[in-house]
Amino acid sequence: MPDRTIHFQPLGRKIETKKGKTLLQLATLAGLTIESICGSEGKCGKCRVIVQSGSANVSPLNSNEEKILDKKERASGTRLACQAHVVRDGPIVVEVPQESQRGHQRLLAAGTERRVRLEPAVRKTLLKVPPATLKDLRADDDRLLQLAEKKTKVKMTIAPGVHNLLPAALRDKAWITTVTTFRGEEIIKIESGDTTDDVLGVAVDIGTTKVVAYLVDLRSGMVLDTETMANPQIPFGEDVIARISYCNRKKDGLAELQKAIAIGVDGLIWKLCAAARREPSDVLEVMVVGNTAMHHLFFGIPAKHLAEAPYAPVVRKSLVVRPGQVGLSTYPHGKVSSLPNIAGFVGADAVADLIASGLFEDDDLGMMIDIGTNTEIVAGNKKRLVSCSCASGPAFEGAHIKFGMRAASGSIERVWIDPDTGEIVVRTVDDAPPRGICGSGIVDALSEMLAHGIIDQAGRLAPRAHPGVRKDRQGMAEFVLVQGGSKSAGGEITITQHDIQEIQLAKAAIFTGVTTLMRKLGIEAGDLSTVYAAGAFGTYVDASSAIRIGMYPDVPVDRIKFIGNAAGSGARMCLRSTRMRDVADELSHRVEYVELAAEKDFQREFAQAMFLPHRDLSRFPSHGA
Amino acid sequence: MPDRTIHFQPLGRKIETKKGKTLLQLATLAGLTIESICGSEGKCGKCRVIVQSGSANVSPLNSNEEKILDKKERASGTRLACQAHVVRDGPIVVEVPQESQRGHQRLLAAGTERRVRLEPAVRKTLLKVPPATLKDLRADDDRLLQLAEKKTKVKMTIAPGVHNLLPAALRDKAWITTVTTFRGEEIIKIESGDTTDDVLGVAVDIGTTKVVAYLVDLRSGMVLDTETMANPQIPFGEDVIARISYCNRKKDGLAELQKAIAIGVDGLIWKLCAAARREPSDVLEVMVVGNTAMHHLFFGIPAKHLAEAPYAPVVRKSLVVRPGQVGLSTYPHGKVSSLPNIAGFVGADAVADLIASGLFEDDDLGMMIDIGTNTEIVAGNKKRLVSCSCASGPAFEGAHIKFGMRAASGSIERVWIDPDTGEIVVRTVDDAPPRGICGSGIVDALSEMLAHGIIDQAGRLAPRAHPGVRKDRQGMAEFVLVQGGSKSAGGEITITQHDIQEIQLAKAAIFTGVTTLMRKLGIEAGDLSTVYAAGAFGTYVDASSAIRIGMYPDVPVDRIKFIGNAAGSGARMCLRSTRMRDVADELSHRVEYVELAAEKDFQREFAQAMFLPHRDLSRFPSHGA
């Protein structure tokens, strides 16, 4: 039967095509939710997708699409998913850009990806080996290496233990043999027959909270599937510092944490392989990114000193180890690689962000912000890059916020206050009855409250500014966002004075980093051509709100570019491209690191940034505009 | 307490010195038997030893020594062990040359060793690392590597997994750190404090029959101890072919054989370490040699094709694997290395022989012969070397010989027939009552029988040549070597017509190799300046007897140089010297291999060589002289 699969990239969802169905319908059937507001009428343009291949199997542009898509978009294969439909059953590959993915989908796993030339570290080469005879007595290793080296012009070695595969691999299919090399130099697998169509890799982003793994076909570069899970180290400590202190407290703490994450990642790989009807032992390389602590704990490297001044990482350079050393069940002579770290709190994930953003190649000045419990910021351009880490804390993930919750069904993700009536409109994930408020919701809420004078620049709730402002039983001020009753899933939802302060602390930490890096570069917000917002939260938060409360630098909103889970994207790019790895190695060396705590103005900057948007309003020329 | 140990090299025996005791007495106490015929009167000169260091602790030359030792010997520190005695308690290192070791001692383990410059692959370097501060935020890996590279001018990497040692090794002894490198480039161990005086290696010679292991201090180059055992694979098959066929027959045969030898070698290492009060995990490198089959089976490489034409080895190049891959309990990030092979039946042991002999550096032509079940021969000089393997079989080890036995207490090792009386004089190992006859004894016997016309050139027993010739019950001729009675341990000992034929077959196999290689080089026996006789048997057999029966080429006896267990010596030399390893790699590539079975004259040569000494007596000009 001919291939009639439609693949959705970069999430790796796929389904069988069906004549007449729109790409939007097929995406939904494949488990993807694409933005679409107009009810599939081809009017809102939110469902833009790009047909990467198989366009002959898709209907031609219709008049709705011609109206909405500009010339450049049409040339690139962009379509409206609700209009384009399948006209012939055959393979189709569709890219769903970040902007077209529904919010909570974005949170899941995707990330903007820049195209890279496919030049993976693991590659297969087919060889027709001359048979051994009494006239050609060469040893198997000489026989293979001499041919492979002649073919590739590269000096090779056979990895220890791989020799054992040689005699059968050469002779079992009449001296037709496939060798797998790592970085062109080391033979890590020798198989009989032609297996060159089978080159699998996995990219893994180990977040403190969430772990995402992508199965990648390294022959086509395509993502075959994506799996996610909560970081199984969470029970040992919510954040990085708690986990490191667990290791310090418990005798085998490090080993326990290493095992927990290794088993977790291995489980994701098993799932990915099972869905693709493959075996983990078919996976030749795993590329891992994570912050420095997650990186160290995954590789079993003592992380103790990350939590003590001067916060030196044990390992900066990129690592390559064997699966058995970390406890993965991928191909035993294969590789588990990591991107390099920059500093104790600017890790391989930030390097991956940087790779995915492209900032390191930009002529113009820009900034990359990846918000999390620790927020990594890198600023500059291709000439010079400076970085720092800000202890922004877990407030944006809902921690220490009275009604805080992670972005999940029923969490408030958008808040809007009607300027005329004062009515509070909230939108929740899945449009479910509101159960709590997630990070983007609280940023929206503060922004709206500030705009309507419900809080002042110091973040204080103004008692009479809005009927929702009241005092709780302890006499503390709070703001009622959702009233209890039929509309709510669990009674009323409020934002307390304390919640506001938590967000102020978090955003001040971030903005202090922003300011410090701009000062190091001698630039102002207006000099930034692009602000790359990375990470699930960064992607999901409303840019105007983030600027209005003084979390992002004051740039025109259209200069903010959401790049989603850029750590995952960077990991995939580096899995596919050795050149990108070389770039990463060079970046980790070249990016200057600024230890904020060692900056003499740190306290003053931080105190000023506690204000909304800032004590020094000259930093926010658009404020009040 | 000051060091007052006397070491005997190269066997690694040691004991505490005692004022007044002679070196011969101390050697005996240390378990070594040194040749001495004159009853310690300083007259026979058989007990020559060389004082390598600590000569101030030894008595000055006495008149006996001055009489016997020539000027050159005196300059080199040569002494008579029975005359030189300890005058002061302090460290002494004594070398016991091959010639001074008693026969069965030689069999044990020793081998002539050429001096090499000490430049082992594993080396330690002491570093004073600048501490991490807020002013110097470098990662631990950068901090260490930058210093180490600055000190050594070599680009380094840290081996996968060794990173985990970094933080403690740097900080536990105030940033004083010892790094262990492999071949200068790869850091395999990082320790806190100064451990540079502790660099241990083990050399192992895996023979088909016997396994010998040497514990070597790689800082001084000294052998600390030697251990031997029977090859634990013997129960799976007496010889190489039987073991390979076991692997082919049994599903997990290869794994079983690999495990047997690995456990065996590991046991030797445990013993060596226990005696030296060390742990196997202190051993940083193990250097293994063996014939190609023993090499393959040790590394778990399928050996099936070694037993099938064209007998191609799987691996020619030298290997470096991790201890865990072969099942050794030495330092996990350390190395298990092997010398390279040349061909399916000319293995790493022959390369080691060649290294130990020095033939590869000789200007003059020479030949190296290592007699065993397979006999390896290499001939040539520094310009060109040719090699072959001869299926000489186990007759010299006593197999298929009626009263054959290994060289052990009571085995006849020397035979002499009085030309006047016809009396047969035998000497046995340990001078014990004769129980059987070992290889060197049977070669002596044949040589004497030939000299006295008891056998003719075709090997036939002449019925009336000696009263000892008789017929057994089946009417087969035999020769009574030892008559039953009080002198014998177990009745009479005879040599049968069949025994004689077995030895003829064995020596013909060897001499066919000798002839073929000489033909390849276009030379004659007289062109050979040196014949290096390697291997326990080769060392122990009487050279004149071996020439008289036509096993060795017809050269003046003084051109035959015994180099003992040269495979073990070569392994130790390569453990100590990376330059020697490079030489070995180059040799394994450069030495030409001749497949005897593919030579068109093979059958004719073999048939001629069955005669004693040869059908073509022009090959043995000294015959009858």
Contacts between the chains, C-beta under 8 A, distances in Angstrom:
chain1	res1	chain2	res2	distance
A	132	B	305	7.6
A	132	B	310	5.3
A	132	B	312	4.2
A	133	B	310	5.7
A	134	B	309	6.2
A	134	B	310	4.6
A	134	B	595	6.5
A	134	B	598	5.1
A	136	B	310	7.6
A	137	B	310	5.4
A	137	B	311	7.4
A	137	B	312	6.1
A	137	B	343	6.5
A	137	B	344	8.0
A	137	B	593	6.6
A	137	B	595	6.4
A	138	B	312	6.7
A	138	B	316	7.7
A	139	B	312	5.9
A	139	B	313	4.4
A	139	B	314	6.6
A	139	B	315	6.2
A	139	B	316	3.6
A	139	B	317	7.8
A	139	B	341	6.9
A	139	B	343	7.7
A	140	B	305	7.7
A	140	B	312	6.1
A	140	B	313	7.1
A	140	B	314	4.5
A	140	B	315	7.1
A	141	B	314	6.7
A	141	B	315	4.9
A	141	B	316	5.7
A	141	B	317	5.5
A	142	B	316	5.3
A	142	B	317	7.4
A	143	B	312	7.6
A	160	B	319	7.0
A	160	B	320	6.5
A	160	B	321	4.0
A	160	B	322	6.4
A	160	B	325	6.1
A	161	B	300	7.9
A	161	B	321	6.3
A	161	B	325	5.2
A	163	B	299	7.1
A	163	B	301	5.4
A	163	B	314	6.1
A	163	B	315	5.0
A	163	B	319	7.2
A	164	B	299	7.6
A	164	B	300	5.5
A	164	B	301	5.2
A	164	B	302	6.7
A	164	B	314	8.0
A	166	B	301	7.6
A	166	B	302	7.9
A	166	B	314	5.0
A	166	B	315	7.5
A	167	B	301	8.0
A	167	B	302	4.9
A	167	B	304	6.6
A	167	B	305	5.4
A	167	B	314	5.3
A	168	B	302	6.8
A	171	B	305	7.9
A	299	B	163	7.1
A	299	B	164	7.6
A	300	B	161	7.9
A	300	B	164	5.5
A	301	B	163	5.4
A	301	B	164	5.2
A	301	B	166	7.6
A	301	B	167	8.0
A	302	B	164	6.7
A	302	B	166	8.0
A	302	B	167	4.9
A	302	B	168	6.9
A	304	B	167	6.6
A	305	B	132	7.6
A	305	B	140	7.8
A	305	B	167	5.4
A	305	B	171	7.8
A	309	B	134	6.2
A	310	B	132	5.3
A	310	B	133	5.7
A	310	B	134	4.5
A	310	B	136	7.6
A	310	B	137	5.4
A	311	B	137	7.4
A	312	B	132	4.2
A	312	B	137	6.1
A	312	B	138	6.7
A	312	B	139	5.8
A	312	B	140	6.1
A	312	B	143	7.6
A	313	B	139	4.4
A	313	B	140	7.1
A	314	B	139	6.6
A	314	B	140	4.5
A	314	B	141	6.7
A	314	B	163	6.1
A	314	B	166	5.0
A	314	B	167	5.2
A	315	B	139	6.2
A	315	B	140	7.1
A	315	B	141	4.9
A	315	B	163	5.1
A	315	B	166	7.5
A	316	B	138	7.7
A	316	B	139	3.6
A	316	B	141	5.7
A	316	B	142	5.3
A	317	B	139	7.9
A	317	B	141	5.5
A	317	B	142	7.4
A	317	B	145	8.0
A	319	B	160	6.9
A	319	B	163	7.2
A	320	B	160	6.5
A	321	B	160	3.9
A	321	B	161	6.3
A	322	B	160	6.4
A	325	B	160	6.0
A	325	B	161	5.1
A	341	B	139	7.0
A	343	B	137	6.5
A	343	B	139	7.7
A	344	B	137	7.9
A	593	B	137	6.6
A	595	B	134	6.4
A	595	B	137	6.3
A	598	B	134	5.0
